[in-house]
Amino acid sequence: MDSIQEIVDDLARTISRSVAVDDQDLNLLAASSHYDDADPARIEALIGRVVSPERARWAREQGVFRAIEPMRLLGSPELGIKPRLVVPVRVDRELVALLWIIDDGRITADELAAVTAAAGRIRLVLDRRARAREEEWAEVRALALELLSDRPLEGDEIAAELAAAGYFTGSVHFRVLLVSPTARERLDTGEHAAVERALRSALHFLSRHSWLTTQVDGLVVGIVGSLAPLTADRQTAIAETVARESSATLEVAFGGSVADLGLVHRSYEQSLIVRTVRRRRPDRSPLWDDGSAEDLLVGIAAAPIPRHLFPGALDDVLSKESPKSLDVLRSFLDHGGNVSQVHLELGVHRTTIYYRLDRFRDRTGLDLDDGRTRLLVQLWLLAADLGLIGSAES
């Protein structure tokens, strides 16, 4: 079977125009010789093997990633892009490549037929490659599952197998990201391809073998390797890209960074905790590094905390106090007993704050001036908010 480069060269000779093929992430797969029509965008792509972020954004805005048939683009003089004909190449409706021809609209019907035929040949090549890769990915994903299964004694062996397959070479920091639907507990089977597309876009700054995904309990788990730890801004940008690419139907939770691929199960456990907390507290950051007391509580409470382990009077408060009174109590504890900060946060008069705190003391007999008592009450409130308090018999 012909290579993509051979197909591109044949087409360029047939139509006497410059031709290039990118993958779905706008990485250059093949390019013909110039035909006196090269523009700065083509030269940059040939040198760097990838387009600039500005030109990639332009291509996305033109709708090329949604195209199902050839489309003409007017170009962008300010970005150094001449008019082009772009032909999407799809395998099982999934975009796998884009065939680009610099053309000012003078391409003939016969030449267009040659372009369409070349796109069909490229599709066959990429389809065959994809099937071969799918077999490899099945093995790689199985290894990833092993890494997530908390078997540190086997971690080095699994890491060596992944390195032999070309993954994570040069990476010294590793982190798990967990992708899940925003409104449901699990992804539908058909959604996994959409997750892969969103992640490819979000992780465009990494080489394709610096990250991989697998599926656990209906969720997509990504293991990301890098030379330097991902910054908070970079993690936030990844989460925002996934949300944008999925029209806000997907969200990301990040575990912490580990320096050993064999320890990524720790990052995975952290990402699960972040997701659990965010389900109850949507304002919680998606980053493990922005840790909270809720994270620790969820991690400790593998099962619901028996209700009888808390003072019985607290149950009575939870059922009888108004939400506003509980808000005052939470704010008072969150601010270390600083009534002025409670006033600033909630806009409640200081007299009302003291009244509600005194009523809590009277009802429960608990002294909020005592640090350990404040810690107990705060743990109780957090556990109640997170749904971690079980029955008295649990």
N, C-alpha and C positions, 0 to 999 in steps of 0.2 A: 504493500500500500504506500502511496506517495506520502512524503512528509508535508507538514504545513508550509515549510519554506519552499518546497518544490511547487506546491499549488500556487503560492503567492507569486513566485517568479514567472510561472506559466501565464497567470492571469495578467500580470503587468506587461509582459511581452505582447499579449493578445490585444489589450486595450490601449497600450502605450501611455499608461498613467502610473503614478506612484501608488502603491498598495501597501497596506499594513494590517496586521491582525493583532488585536489585544484580547486578553482573557477578560472574564467578567469583572475583574478588579482593575482593569486598564493597565495591566502589566503587558509589555510587548511580547508577543509570541513569535512573530516573523515580520519581516519587511523586505520589500523589493528594492532594487536600485532606484535612484532618482530619475525622473523624467522631466527635468527642468521646471518642475512645479512645486518643489519643496518649499514649505513655509517654516517659520520658527518652531511651531508646535511639533512638526514632524522631526526636525533636526534634534530638538530636545528629547523626544521620545526615543530616537535611535541611540543617542548618547547615554541617557540615563535609564533606558528600558522601562520607564514609567512616566506618566504625565504629571505635571505640577498640580498641586491642590486646586489652584484657580481654574485650570483647564478641566480638571475632573469635575469640579462643581458646575462649570458651564455645560459639560456633556450631560450631567444629571438633569440640569434644568431644561435641556432640550428634549428630554424624555427618551434618550436612547436605551436606557435600561428597561424600559417598559415596551419597547418596540417589538412588534411581531412580524413586520415586513420592512423592506427597504424604505429608508426615509432620507430626504435631502435636508441638509443643514446649511444655512446661509453663511456661516462662519462668524468670526469675531475679530475684526481688525485690531482692536485694542489688545487682544490676547495673542495676536499673531497666528490666527487660524483662518485658513482659506475655506471657501465653500467645499462641502464634502458630501459624498454619498456614503451612508453607513448601512450595513446589512447585518441584522442580528442573527446569530447562529444559536439555535436552541436544540437541546436534547431532552426529550420528554417534557417539553414546555419550559425547561430550565435554561436560562441564558448561560452559555458557556464561552461565547466569544463575540467580538464585534469586528466586522470586516470594514475597513476604511479605505475610501478611494477619493483622492483630491480631484474634484470635478466642479466645473462652473455651470453645469446644466446641459452640456453639449454631448453627453454620453448617448450613444445610439441604442436602438432597441436590441440589435445583435450584441452589442457590448454589454448591455444590461443582462441579457440572457447568459453571457459568459460569466458575468459576476455571480449571478444566481447559481449557476452550475458549480462554480468554485466554492461558494458558501456551502453547497450540499456536500462536496468532497471533504471540506474542512469538518463539517458536522460528523461525518463517518469516522474521521481520524480521532476527533475528540471523544466520540461515543465509545470507541474501542479503548482509548486511554482511560476514560472514566470507569469503565467496567473493570479494568485491571486495577485501578486505584481503589475501587470499592472493596475488592478482595483484600488489598493491603490495609485499608482503613478498618475493616472488620477486625483484623488482627491487632491493629494499634489500639482500637477502642477497647478491646478485651484487656489489653495491658493496662490501659488507663483505669479501667474498673478495678483491676488488682491494686493499683496505687491508691485508690480511694477507700480500699477495704480495711485499712488499719492493720497492715502486715509489715511493720518496719523491718523485720528480719529479711524480707524478700525484696525490699525497696531497691537495693543496689543492683540486684539482678534484673529487675524490671527496667530500671533506668538504663542499664547497659543494652538491653534488647531494643529499647526505643532509640537509643543513640545509633545502634547498628542500622535501624530503619531510617536514619537521617533526622530524627527529631531532637530538638533542644540542644544541638551542638553549639557550644559557645554561651549558652544560658547559665547564669549563676544565681538567679533569683526566680522563684516560682510562686505563683499565686493562682487560686481557684476563683472562678466567677461562676455564679449559678444563675441560669436564665429560666424564668418562670412566667406564666401568664399573670397579668395584673388582677384579674377578676375571678380566677379559678385556681384550684389546687394543682392541677396537672395539665400538661399540654396534650392536645389531640395528636394522634399519630401523624396526620398530614401537616402539622405545624413545624416539624423539625427542620424541614428544608428552609422555611422562612427564617428560623432562628440562625441557621448556618449563613444565610445571606446577610442578615443583620450583623452577625459577628464578623464576617469578612469585611464589611464596610467599616465597622468600629475598630478593627484591629489592622487596618490597612498599613500602619506604620511598622508592623512586624513582618518578618518573612513567614511564609505559609507553614514552614516546619518549626516555627517557634511556639506554636500553640496547636492544641487538638481538642476535640470534644468527644464526649460519650454521653450516654443517656442512663439516668438512674431514677427509678420510680416516677417516670413520666416527666422528668425535668431534664434540661440539657446542662451538663457540667463542662466547663471549659478549663483546661490547664494551660496557663500562659507562662512562658519562659522569657526572660529578658536579661540583658547585660547589667542593667541598673534597675533597682526597684521602681515599679510604676508609681509615679507621684499621685497625690490626691487629685490634682487637676486632671491628670491623664485618666485616672479611673472614672472620675465624674464625666469626662468627655465620652468615654466608652459607654457608660450607662445612658447618657443623653442620646447618643447615636442609635443605640439599640431601640430606645423608646421611639425616636423619630422614625426610624426605618420600619417599625412595626405599627405605626400610628397609635402609639401608647398602649398597645395590647401586651407588650412584654416589658419586664423589668429585670434588673441585674442586681445581685447581691455579691459583694466581694469578701473573700477571706483575707487573712493577713499574708504577708510574704514569708517564705521559708527559703533557706539557703541550700536545701538538699531535696532533690526531686523525690526521694524516698519518703519524705515527710509531708507531702502535699495533702495527705489525709487530714492533717491538722487544719490546714487552710480550708479544706472542704467542710469540716465540722463547723468552723467559724462562719462560713458562708450560709450554712443552714440556720445557724442561730440568728444571723442578721436578717434573713428572710422571715423567720418566725416573729421576731420583734417588730419588723416593719408591717407585718399583717395586722398587728394590734396598735402599733404606733407609727402611722405613715410618715410622720415628720422625722423619724429616725433616719440618719444618713445611710446610704447603701454600702458604706465602707466600714469594714471591721476596724480599721485604724481609728475611726471616730468612735471608739468604744464607749459603752454606757453601762450603768448598773443593771439595766434590763438584760444585756447580753450575758452577764455573769449569772444572773438569776435563772435565765432560760437554760444555760449550760449546766447548772447544778441540778435543777429540777427536771431530771429525765422523766419523772412521772409526776402527776399532780401532788401538791403538798397537802397532806391531810389537814382538814380544817381545824381539828382539835389541837393542832400544834401551836396555833395562835391563841392569844387570850380571848375567851368567849365574848367579852364585851365588845370586841372589834366587829364581830358579826352583826351585833345589834346596831352599831353605828352605820355600817354599810347599808343596812336595809332601811334605816329610819332617817338618816341625815339627807338633806337636800344636796343635789349636785354642786351648788354654789358653796355650801359649807365644806364639802370634800375638796373643792378646788382651793379654798383657803388653806386647808390642812396640807395639801400637796405642796403648794407654793411656799408655805412656812418651812416645811421640811427641806425642800429643794434649795432654799436660800439660807440654810443653816440657822433658822430661827430669827432671821432679820425681818422684822415687821415692816420696816421702811421699804424694803425690796418687794414685799408682798403687795403693799399699797401701790407701788409704781407699776407692778406687773398686772394686777387685776383691777386697779382703780377703785378698790374697796376702802372705805373710810377706816382709819386705824381703830376707832371705837368698835366698829363692827367686827374687825379682825380679832381683837381681844375678846369680844363677847363670844364669838364662835369657838375660839380656842379654849376659853374657860368652860364652855358647855361640853366640849369634848372631854376635858379633864373630869368634869363632874360625872359624866355618863360612864366613863371607862375606868376611872380611878388611876389612869396612867399619867405620870408626870413628864410633860414634854420638856422640862428643864434638864432632864437626865439624858445624856448623850446616847446611852445604850437603848433606852426606851424609844428615843426618836428613831434610831436605826431599826428597831423592831417594827415600829409603825410604818416606816417608809418601805421596808421589805413587804409588809402586808399589803400596802397600797399598790406597789408594783406588781406583786403576785396576783392581786385581784384584777388589775387592769389587763394583765397578760393572760388571764384565764387559767392561772396555774394553781388555784386553790380547789382541791377536790372535796369529797364528802368527809364526814368525820370518821368513816370506816375505811377510807382509802389508804 
